[in-house]
Amino acid sequence: MPAPIPSPEEVASARRIQVWKDFIPLPLRFPLILIIIIVYMFSGGVYMTVVSEMSGSLSWVTEDIMMAGYASMTGLTIAFPLLFRFHPRELLLFSAGVFIVSDYLCMVCPFLPLVVFLSFISGFFKIVGTFVCWSNVQLKITPTRNFAVFFPFLFTFVLGSVQLVNIVTGYSLYAFDWQAMHRITIGAFIVVFALVYFGMRRNYRQSPYIPFKGIDYLGGILWSLWLLCIVFIFVYGDYYDWLDGEPIRVALLFAVVLLFLCIQRAATIRHPYISLGTFSQRNMLFIFILFGCMTLMSATATSIQNIFTGSILGFDARHNADLNWGVLVGIAVGTGIFYLATVRWKWRVKHIVLAGFFSFLLYQTMLYFLIDPSTEKYMLYLPLVFKGAGVSLVYTSLTYALAGCVTFVYYFEAMCVIGFIRTSFGAPLNSAIITRLFKYVSMENTASLGSEIDAMHSLADSFQFLYGEFQRQILLVSLKEVYGYAVIVAILILLAILTSDYRQFNGIKRMLRLSQIWRIVRHQSKQVETQP
């Protein structure tokens, strides 16, 4: 059944983007919203690209900065059930002030728990602020609310902004210091604050009023603490030697108790933060697993590739930042292919997901053959284009499939649940797996190669040169072996997708009009207001 066409009044109002005051020229309204979105994507408390410099300056271990970075992603994840409840101007002003304060404190504060908390808050307001902006321009992009058109545009900016953050952070680190990125972000949010304060309408709301009454705040806190416990376990697991370390055992105990409390609360109250019915929505498990596979395929680029470019090729912050241009191009290519595949070629979502994981396979295979000291920087751009295309294809197509599988009542809660693996503990989990594998193969190769070196070795008299070459060869062999395992896993994922049968992954058959969405929301609000 074709998607219903919004009324002419809805389309005309959306094209004018009425959140802006009348003196803002119509041609500038859409670009200004996009600029605000990009600035919001630059926020986040701490920047994991500068982890080495930041840890050295503040005398923190690497895991401390990673914990703060993943806390920001957890805050982003947990915010989904609270969307649709804010005035754009008031929210953007408040969140801009929050970002200015939090970025400054994260730059100067040596107290780690406060930095982790501020990073969590930054992630929360990042997604809420960007959602408010996107909701005001959605009908400007696609008057029929066709997600096959909207999602490619959306994720080109969202995923592309992540790479732009890495690029700008690397360049600012090379030119100045790790604090420069915080100063740039603070300056950008001061400009955004002034733009919103003088340019946006007061008390404007595109959607009907949705009260904050009836929200399960305690449930949201419990789910947040559970996610942070899981993130803590995977980030600090290797540092504390996993279950041999008391902090990991304590965190694991807390995680079990918190999960029990979350489930028990969701099963006993009328309006839980995340309903248990969300987990049983059609194809939720398949989408969750595929997002987990995506984060696993991406983990080699964040965990192992950086070891290769830093320790073997000797790249500094600027050269490592340059590599993100290849990923950025790949993201644009992937979203473009998704648009053509769904709108023009009428592919099934399964085929698009298959194409995305095939791009991951090409990336892993090419890197396997490029693990060599003679590799030039330009050789890495093509595999990184495939990596970026794989991320955008899988990310966009699975989100599109989720919108078609889940009813509107559960949609934002489902986005939150999928975010558990997509943006919260998925990255540290798979990074821990890859790092553990790398350490294991390194120890095996050290024992194997070390047995060949004795006093009769031709270079035994030059111990310093022999030891340096020994370490380099161990690193090269171990890196190549890990990428070899990644190729095998990518092939297995492709075979699993080929043999699977999820014919219900056909995307969105029927999209609701805005008036229909607001009718559903009003009905839910009345239920909350009338409950005892």
Long-range contacts (C-beta under 8 A, 24 or more apart in sequence): 1-509, 1-510, 2-510, 3-144, 3-145, 3-146, 3-508, 3-510, 3-511, 4-510, 4-511, 4-512, 4-513, 5-143, 5-144, 6-139, 6-143, 6-144, 6-145, 6-513, 6-514, 7-513, 7-515, 10-139, 10-513, 10-514, 10-515, 11-139, 11-143, 13-139, 14-136, 14-137, 14-138, 14-139, 14-140, 14-143, 15-139, 15-140, 15-143, 17-136, 17-137, 17-140, 18-201, 18-204, 18-206, 19-88, 19-89, 19-136, 19-200, 19-201, 19-204, 19-206, 20-199, 20-200, 20-201, 21-199, 21-200, 21-201, 24-199, 30-137, 30-140, 32-195, 32-199, 33-133, 33-136, 33-137, 34-137, 34-157, 36-92, 36-129, 36-133, 36-192, 36-195, 36-196, 37-130, 37-133, 37-134, 37-157, 37-161, 38-157, 38-161, 38-164, 39-185, 39-188, 39-189, 39-191, 39-192, 40-95, 40-99, 40-126, 40-129, 40-130, 40-133, 40-192, 41-126, 41-130, 41-157, 41-158, 41-161, 41-162, 41-164, 41-165, 42-161, 42-164, 42-165, 42-168, 42-184, 42-185, 42-188, 43-99, 43-103, 43-122, 43-125, 43-126, 43-185, 43-189, 44-69, 44-72, 44-119, 44-122, 44-123, 44-126, 44-165, 45-69, 45-71, 45-72, 45-102, 45-103, 45-106, 45-115, 45-118, 45-119, 45-120, 45-121, 45-122, 45-123, 46-72, 46-106, 46-115, 46-119, 47-165, 47-169, 47-178, 47-181, 49-165, 49-166, 49-169, 49-170, 49-173, 49-317, 49-321, 50-169, 50-173, 50-178, 50-181, 50-317, 53-173, 53-177, 53-178, 54-178, 57-178, 58-110, 59-110, 60-112, 61-239, 63-235, 63-236, 63-239, 64-112, 66-235, 66-428, 67-112, 67-116, 67-231, 67-232, 67-235, 67-236, 68-106, 68-112, 68-115, 68-116, 68-119, 69-119, 70-231, 70-235, 70-424, 70-425, 70-427, 70-428, 71-116, 71-117, 71-119, 71-120, 71-123, 71-228, 71-231, 72-119, 72-120, 72-122, 72-123, 72-126, 73-123, 73-423, 73-424, 73-427, 74-120, 74-123, 74-224, 74-227, 74-228, 74-231, 74-423, 74-424, 74-425, 75-119, 75-120, 75-121, 75-122, 75-123, 75-124, 75-125, 75-126, 75-127, 75-224, 76-123, 76-124, 76-126, 76-127, 76-419, 76-423, 77-123, 77-227, 77-416, 77-419, 77-420, 77-422, 77-423, 77-424, 78-124, 78-220, 78-223, 78-224, 78-227, 78-416, 78-419, 79-123, 79-124, 79-125, 79-127, 79-128, 79-416, 80-127, 80-412, 80-413, 80-415, 80-416, 80-419, 81-215, 81-220, 81-273, 81-274, 81-412, 81-413, 81-416, 82-128, 82-215, 82-220, 83-127, 83-128, 83-131, 83-412, 84-135, 84-207, 84-210, 84-412, 84-521, 85-210, 85-212, 86-128, 86-132, 87-203, 87-204, 87-205, 88-132, 88-133, 88-136, 88-200, 88-204, 88-205, 88-206, 89-196, 89-200, 89-201, 89-202, 89-203, 89-204, 90-203, 91-128, 91-129, 91-132, 92-129, 92-132, 92-133, 92-192, 92-196, 92-200, 93-193, 93-196, 93-197, 94-125, 95-125, 95-126, 95-128, 95-129, 96-189, 96-190, 96-192, 96-193, 96-196, 97-193, 98-122, 98-125, 99-125, 99-185, 99-186, 99-189, 100-186, 100-189, 100-190, 100-193, 103-182, 103-185, 103-186, 103-189, 104-182, 104-186, 106-182, 107-179, 107-182, 107-183, 120-224, 120-228, 130-158, 135-206, 135-207, 136-206, 139-514, 144-511, 145-511, 145-512, 145-513, 145-514, 146-343, 146-511, 147-400, 147-403, 147-507, 147-508, 147-511, 148-338, 148-339, 148-342, 148-343, 148-400, 148-507, 148-508, 149-339, 149-343, 151-335, 151-338, 151-396, 151-399, 151-400, 152-335, 152-336, 152-338, 152-339, 152-396, 153-335, 155-331, 155-335, 155-392, 155-395, 155-396, 155-399, 156-331, 156-332, 156-335, 156-392, 159-331, 159-335, 159-388, 159-391, 159-392, 159-395, 160-328, 160-331, 160-332, 163-324, 163-325, 163-327, 163-328, 163-331, 163-388, 164-324, 164-328, 166-321, 166-324, 167-321, 167-322, 167-324, 167-325, 167-328, 169-321, 170-317, 170-318, 170-320, 170-321, 170-322, 170-324, 171-317, 171-318, 171-321, 173-317, 174-316, 174-317, 174-318, 174-321, 207-514, 207-517, 207-518, 207-521, 208-518, 208-521, 208-522, 208-525, 209-525, 210-521, 210-525, 211-525, 211-528, 211-529, 213-528, 213-529, 214-271, 214-528, 214-529, 214-531, 215-271, 215-273, 216-265, 216-269, 216-271, 216-272, 216-273, 217-273, 218-265, 219-262, 219-265, 219-266, 219-269, 219-272, 219-273, 219-274, 220-273, 222-258, 222-261, 222-262, 222-265, 222-273, 223-262, 223-273, 223-274, 225-254, 225-258, 226-255, 226-258, 226-259, 226-262, 227-420, 227-424, 227-425, 229-254, 229-255, 229-258, 230-255, 230-424, 230-425, 230-429, 231-424, 231-425, 231-428, 234-425, 234-428, 234-429, 234-431, 234-432, 235-428, 235-432, 237-432, 238-432, 238-435, 238-436, 238-439, 270-531, 271-528, 271-531, 273-413, 274-413, 274-416, 274-417, 275-410, 275-413, 277-410, 278-406, 278-410, 278-413, 278-414, 278-417, 279-417, 281-405, 281-406, 281-407, 281-410, 281-414, 282-405, 282-406, 282-504, 283-401, 283-402, 283-405, 283-502, 283-504, 283-505, 284-402, 284-405, 284-406, 284-414, 284-417, 284-418, 286-500, 286-502, 286-505, 287-398, 287-401, 287-402, 287-405, 287-418, 288-417, 288-418, 288-420, 288-421, 290-353, 290-394, 290-398, 291-394, 291-398, 291-418, 291-421, 291-422, 291-426, 292-421, 292-426, 292-430, 293-357, 293-493, 294-356, 294-357, 294-360, 294-390, 294-391, 294-394, 294-395, 294-398, 294-422, 295-421, 295-422, 295-426, 295-427, 295-429, 295-430, 296-430, 296-433, 296-434, 296-489, 297-357, 297-360, 297-363, 297-364, 297-390, 297-486, 297-489, 297-490, 297-493, 298-360, 298-387, 298-391, 298-427, 298-430, 299-427, 299-430, 299-431, 299-433, 299-434, 300-364, 300-367, 300-434, 300-482, 300-483, 300-486, 301-327, 301-363, 301-384, 301-387, 302-427, 302-431, 303-431, 303-434, 303-435, 303-438, 304-434, 304-438, 304-479, 304-482, 304-483, 305-367, 307-438, 307-475, 307-479, 308-367, 308-371, 308-479, 309-380, 311-475, 312-371, 312-373, 312-472, 312-475, 312-476, 312-479, 313-373, 313-375, 313-377, 315-377, 319-377, 322-377, 323-377, 323-380, 323-381, 323-384, 324-384, 325-381, 326-380, 326-381, 326-382, 326-383, 326-384, 326-385, 326-387, 326-388, 327-384, 327-385, 327-387, 327-388, 327-391, 328-388, 329-385, 329-388, 330-359, 330-384, 330-385, 330-386, 330-387, 330-388, 330-389, 330-390, 330-391, 330-392, 331-388, 331-389, 331-391, 331-392, 332-388, 332-392, 333-385, 333-388, 333-389, 333-392, 334-359, 334-388, 334-389, 334-390, 334-391, 334-392, 334-393, 334-396, 335-392, 335-396, 337-389, 337-393, 338-392, 338-393, 338-396, 338-397, 338-400, 342-400, 342-507, 348-503, 348-505, 348-506, 349-397, 349-398, 349-400, 349-401, 349-505, 349-506, 349-507, 350-497, 350-500, 350-502, 350-505, 352-393, 352-397, 353-393, 353-394, 353-397, 353-398, 353-497, 353-505, 354-494, 354-497, 354-498, 355-393, 356-389, 356-390, 356-391, 356-392, 356-393, 356-394, 356-397, 357-390, 357-394, 357-490, 357-493, 357-494, 357-497, 358-390, 358-494, 359-386, 359-387, 359-389, 359-390, 359-393, 360-386, 360-387, 360-390, 360-394, 360-490, 360-493, 361-487, 361-490, 361-491, 361-494, 362-386, 363-387, 363-390, 364-483, 364-486, 364-487, 364-490, 365-487, 367-483, 368-480, 368-483, 368-484, 368-486, 368-487, 371-476, 371-479, 371-480, 371-483, 372-476, 373-472, 373-476, 395-422, 400-507, 400-508, 401-505, 401-507, 403-508, 404-505, 404-506, 404-507, 404-508, 404-509, 405-504, 405-505, 408-512, 408-517, 408-520, 409-520, 409-524, 434-482, 437-482, 437-485, 438-478, 438-479, 438-482, 441-478, 441-481, 441-482, 442-474, 442-475, 442-478, 445-474, 445-477, 445-478, 445-481, 446-474, 449-473, 449-474, 449-477
